[in-house]
Amino acid sequence: MTRRSLPLVLAGLSLVVLAAPLRASDPMGTYCLIEKVVFEPNDCPERVQVWGACALAVQKPGGEFQKPARGYFYYSIPKGQEDTVRAEWMDLKGLAGKDEVVGFGSRYKPLGRFRPGAEAVANPDAYPLNVGVVKLGKYGPVPPDLLQQLRQALRGK
């Protein structure tokens, strides 16, 4: 190799490294099959109930999720985030009942408590903003059997 060709070789290797796909762990806090979304109050919501079957992320790197369960999240709007949060809540409502798995929240920040369906609705958690509401698989590997497990949880099996 000559002194002239060294910069070309290094540039070529740099392009190969930069073009290689990066595999980061899944950033989603939960994946859900949403049954229904209830706004409180209905006209300009300050709180929301998100009902369905959800698989919550294990709070560590690696992309693992807990076994899906049926229940609901109860959220309020963090101060100063009203427009962004209401837009995400509208996205969630638009996907309710459509048998599409969606993700929201962050694996690395508090997600709020996922409550069993029989628990009384009280004491909302702050809604967890992250990258928005995303459809299954957009941010990396999702277990192939997740949809089946969420459907089974939704049916109570």
C-alpha positions as CSV (number, residue, x, y, z in Angstrom):
1,M,0.0,0.0,0.0
2,T,1.3,3.4,-0.9
3,R,1.1,6.6,1.0
4,R,-1.4,7.9,-1.5
5,S,-3.8,5.0,-1.2
6,L,-3.9,5.0,2.6
7,P,-6.4,7.9,2.8
8,L,-8.7,6.2,0.2
9,V,-8.6,2.9,2.2
10,L,-9.4,4.7,5.5
11,A,-12.2,6.6,3.8
12,G,-13.6,3.4,2.4
13,L,-13.5,1.7,5.8
14,S,-15.2,4.7,7.4
15,L,-18.1,4.4,5.0
16,V,-18.5,0.7,5.7
17,V,-18.6,1.3,9.4
18,L,-21.0,4.2,9.1
19,A,-23.3,2.3,6.7
20,A,-23.6,-0.8,9.0
21,P,-26.9,-0.9,10.8
22,L,-26.8,0.0,14.5
23,R,-28.7,-2.2,16.9
24,A,-29.9,-0.3,19.9
25,S,-32.2,-1.8,22.5
26,D,-35.9,-1.1,22.1
27,P,-36.6,2.3,23.7
28,M,-40.4,1.8,24.1
29,G,-41.8,1.7,27.7
30,T,-44.8,-0.5,26.7
31,Y,-46.5,-2.1,23.8
32,C,-50.3,-2.3,23.9
33,L,-53.3,-3.5,22.1
34,I,-55.7,-0.7,23.1
35,E,-59.3,-1.5,23.8
36,K,-60.6,1.9,24.6
37,V,-59.4,5.4,25.7
38,V,-61.6,7.5,28.0
39,F,-61.0,11.2,28.2
40,E,-61.7,13.2,31.4
41,P,-63.4,15.6,30.7
42,N,-64.4,14.5,27.2
43,D,-64.1,18.0,25.5
44,C,-60.7,19.1,26.7
45,P,-59.1,16.2,28.6
46,E,-56.9,16.7,31.6
47,R,-56.8,13.0,32.4
48,V,-57.0,9.8,30.3
49,Q,-57.7,6.1,30.9
50,V,-55.9,3.8,28.4
51,W,-57.5,0.3,28.6
52,G,-56.2,-2.8,26.9
53,A,-53.5,-5.5,27.1
54,C,-50.0,-4.2,27.6
55,A,-46.5,-5.7,27.8
56,L,-44.3,-3.3,30.0
57,A,-40.6,-3.0,29.3
58,V,-38.2,-4.4,31.8
59,Q,-36.4,-1.4,33.2
60,K,-32.9,-2.3,31.9
61,P,-31.1,-2.5,28.5
62,G,-31.8,-5.6,26.4
63,G,-35.2,-5.1,24.9
64,E,-37.1,-7.5,27.3
65,F,-40.7,-7.1,28.2
66,Q,-42.9,-8.5,31.0
67,K,-45.6,-10.9,30.2
68,P,-48.6,-9.1,28.8
69,A,-51.6,-8.4,31.1
70,R,-55.0,-6.7,30.8
71,G,-55.8,-3.5,32.6
72,Y,-55.4,0.2,32.2
73,F,-53.1,3.2,32.7
74,Y,-54.5,6.4,34.2
75,Y,-52.6,9.5,33.3
76,S,-52.7,13.3,33.8
77,I,-50.9,16.0,31.7
78,P,-47.5,17.2,32.9
79,K,-47.4,21.0,33.2
80,G,-46.3,22.7,30.1
81,Q,-46.9,19.7,27.8
82,E,-50.6,20.0,27.2
83,D,-50.6,20.2,23.4
84,T,-48.1,17.4,22.9
85,V,-49.8,15.1,25.4
86,R,-53.3,15.7,24.0
87,A,-52.0,15.0,20.5
88,E,-50.6,11.6,21.7
89,W,-53.8,10.8,23.5
90,M,-55.7,11.4,20.3
91,D,-53.3,9.1,18.5
92,L,-54.0,6.4,21.2
93,K,-57.8,6.9,20.9
94,G,-57.6,6.6,17.1
95,L,-55.9,3.2,17.4
96,A,-58.3,1.8,20.1
97,G,-60.1,-1.3,19.0
98,K,-58.0,-1.7,15.8
99,D,-56.0,-4.8,16.8
100,E,-52.7,-2.8,16.1
101,V,-49.9,-3.0,18.6
102,V,-48.6,0.5,19.6
103,G,-45.8,1.6,21.8
104,F,-45.4,4.7,24.0
105,G,-43.4,5.9,26.9
106,S,-39.8,5.1,27.6
107,R,-38.0,2.0,28.9
108,Y,-35.7,4.3,30.9
109,K,-38.2,6.7,32.6
110,P,-41.2,6.2,34.8
111,L,-44.1,4.8,32.8
112,G,-46.8,5.1,35.4
113,R,-48.6,2.2,37.0
114,F,-50.4,-0.3,34.9
115,R,-53.5,-1.2,37.0
116,P,-55.8,-4.2,37.0
117,G,-59.2,-3.6,35.5
118,A,-61.0,-4.1,38.8
119,E,-59.0,-1.3,40.5
120,A,-60.9,1.9,41.0
121,V,-59.8,4.8,38.8
122,A,-57.9,7.3,41.1
123,N,-54.6,9.1,41.4
124,P,-53.4,9.5,37.9
125,D,-49.7,9.3,37.0
126,A,-48.0,11.9,34.8
127,Y,-48.1,10.8,31.1
128,P,-44.7,9.6,29.9
129,L,-43.5,11.5,26.9
130,N,-40.8,9.9,24.7
131,V,-40.8,9.5,20.9
132,G,-44.6,9.6,20.5
133,V,-47.0,6.8,19.8
134,V,-45.4,4.3,17.4
135,K,-46.7,1.2,15.7
136,L,-45.2,-2.2,16.4
137,G,-41.6,-2.8,15.3
138,K,-40.6,0.8,14.3
139,Y,-37.7,1.0,16.8
140,G,-36.1,-2.4,16.5
141,P,-36.7,-6.0,17.4
142,V,-40.0,-6.9,19.0
143,P,-40.7,-10.5,20.0
144,P,-42.6,-12.2,17.1
145,D,-45.1,-13.7,19.4
146,L,-46.0,-10.4,21.2
147,L,-49.2,-9.8,19.2
148,Q,-50.4,-13.3,20.0
149,Q,-49.6,-12.8,23.7
150,L,-51.3,-9.4,23.8
151,R,-54.4,-10.9,22.1
152,Q,-54.5,-13.7,24.7
153,A,-54.2,-11.2,27.6
154,L,-57.0,-9.1,26.1
155,R,-59.2,-12.2,26.1
156,G,-58.3,-13.0,29.7
157,K,-56.3,-16.1,28.9
